[in-house]
Amino acid sequence: MAEPTRTPEGKLPVAPVAPEETLPWLEELPPRKIVAELDRYIVGQEVAKKAVAIAVRNRWRRSQAPEDIRDEILPNNIIMIGPTGVGKTEIARRLARLAGAPFLKVEASKFTEVGYVGRDVESMVRELVDVAINMVRTEREDDVYPQAEARAEERLLDLLLPPTPTHPTAAPPHPPQGAGSAEQGAASRPLFVVSSKGDVTPAASEADVEAQERRRRTREKLRQQLKEGTLEEREVEIEVQQQGFPGLEMMQPPQGMEGTDVNFTELLQEMLPKKKKRRTVHLHEARRILVDEELKKLVDMDDVVNESLDRVENHGIIFIDEIDKIAGERGTVGPDVSREGVQRDLLPIVEGSTVQTRYGFVRTDHILFIAAGAFHATKPSDLIPELQGRFPIRVELQPLTEADFVRIMTEPENALTKQYAALCAAEGATLEFTHDGIKEIARIAAKANERMENIGARRLHTVMTTLLEDVLFDLPELPEKRIKFDADKVRDRLGKIVDDEDLRRYIL
């Protein structure tokens, strides 16, 4: 998920804050509104959106149920079936981004890369916990960022104007004996101020008061210059923690930890004493280092870990892509042994088990699993029965048509035409597509999918890249900064490639 941008307290925008507050917990929205949110980015596939919206809403419904039955309500895991490029991955990705839930996408084929079984399947849960830790820590840091920035500013001022050392008050010399000694001794003795609590402090002299006032005015001037950004290139010396120890990367984990995802080097570095060194850096770099240090002090990591583990167990989503690659005929020898072994390893994770992570134990009973696959050469019934039973909801996504391609290029907020228009705007140019131009691009993409492998909406990327290749190359030197594509211009650029079967096969 994208990391939120941090904005200084005085410059926070007022208007856009309201949508940000309503989106983090998509589970609280009714299913119809969840589908409406997905419609902003994904065209069609209403059946899949509906199934996903119900599954997400059920997470909130479960949290409202009585405690004695809450643990018995298990999530309805989903298998999405459909050809590549129809929106399976995009639905899950957008869902997680809108929901603010810990989300992880894994490829099922990764678990068969090494040997017969490959990666440890429990690693997906550990990675999900890491995602949740980063998510919650970022939220906590955003909450205290203005406070951390204020603290860092004070430390920067101390670097620019070091505090004056306080000298201990010297004991007065013994006054000479004789006349007037009492008055002279009294005059030479320092004065002390006793507070209401009984604290005794030496009274400041008039010269000390003036020096403190001068220092305060100088500090305020420096503070103003910091805010105006006039001191950004000044060099300051700060003390930073040394990163890493040479040679630790070469050390092997002890026996028994080889199969885990625990970073053995990180554990060793945490156990070894922290070394600090002094560095001379520019002020803007020093500010970043000091703000990071203050954020670490202000954010309670124990609270972050507890919140993260709770979110993983109750709101986590794991998207297992290419699940059809581990399906095959049962009872055979060869590569299918590896596939069935991965399925049997996945089974306890999806069923519900307890996984050990470096932050604690995590139960997977209520994590939502969404699997997806094209199932060209296999079918869902080729999965082992136990795993099939853990994915009770099956949704078939429809292949995209020419009309869908037109909608994909015009309706979503991140439509391909809008993306290319933004790229051209960076060069000061305006890129426009007429309606008949967009229909012609959709026709060519649909025709290419029919005659070759059907790769869905990804074909639009190849067609648009070929169409705009010369424009994007010559754009900085083009005298005319207004580029407009209609149907004739699209046919003129792509007609030769579409008609030539060999060119079409290798370019589109």
HUSULQUI-V584830 format. One line per field, one symbol per residue. ss: DSSP state (H for helix, E for strand, - for the rest). phi: phi as a letter, one per 30 degrees, with the letter a starting at -180 (. if undefined). psi: psi as a letter, one per 20 degrees, with the letter a starting at -180 (. if undefined). A space follows every 10 residues. Layout:
ss=???
phi=???
psi=???
//
This chain:
ss=--------HH H-----HHHH HHH--HHH-- HHHHHHHHH- -----HHHHH HHHHHHHHHH HHHH--HHHH -------EEE E------HHH HHHHHHHHH- --EEEEEHHH HH-------- --HHHHHHHH HHHHHHHHHH HHHHHHHHHH HHHHHHHHHH ---------- ---------- HHHHHHHH-- -EEE-----E EE---HHHHH HHHHHHHHHH HHHHHHHH-- ----EEEEEE E------HHH ---------- ---HHHHHHH H----EEEEE EEHHHHHHHH HHHHHHHH-- HHHHHHHHHH HHHHH-EEEE E-HHHH---- ----HHHHHH HHHHHHHHHH H--EEEE--E EEE----EEE EEE------H HH--HHHHH- --EEEE---- -HHHHHHHHH -----HHHHH HHHHH----E EEE-HHHHHH HHHHHHHHHH H------HHH HHHHHHHHHH HHHHHHH--- -EEEE-HHHH HHHHHHHHH- HHHHHHH-
phi=.ddddcbedd cddcdddedd dddecddddd eddddddddd bbcihddddd dddddddddd dddddeddce dddcdcdbcc clddicjddd ddddeddddi cdbbcbcddd dbdcidcidd dddddddddd ddeddddddd dddceedddd dddddddddd bedddcdddd dddddddkdi dddddddddd cbccdddjdc bddddddddd dddddddddd ddddddddid cdcdcbcbcb ddcibdjddd dcdddjcddc cddddddddd ddddccbcbc bddddddddd ddddddddcd dddddddddd dddcbdbccc dhdddccadd iccjeddddd ddedddeddd dkbccdbdck dbccecddcc cbadhdcbbe ddddeddedd bdccbccddd cddddddddb dddceddddd ddddddcicc cbbddddddd dddddddddd dbddcidddd dddddddced dddcedcddc cccbccdddd dddceddddd dddddccc
psi=qqpqqppqhi jpqggjhghh hhhhnhhiqq hhhghhghhh hppblhgggg gggghghhgg hhhiqqhiig iioqqnqqpp pqrqjijghh ghghghghhk qppppqphih jjgpbhhbqp hihhgghhgg ggghghhggg hhhjghghhg ghghhghhhh nqqpqppqpq pqqpqqqaqj hggghhhipq qqpprhijpp qppqrhhhgg ghgghggghh ghgghghiki jhjqpqprpq pporpqihhi qqqrpijhir jpohgggghh hqqpqqqpqo rqhhhhgggh ggghghhhpo hghggghghg hghijqppoo rliiijqrpq jrrbhhgggh hgghhhghgh horpppriia qppjhjpppo qqqhlgiaqh iiqqhhhghi mhpppppqqp rhhhhghhih gqhkqhhhgh hhghhhjjqp pqprghghhg ghggghghhg hbpojbihhh ggghghgjgh ghgighipho joppoagghg hhhiggghho hgghhig.
//
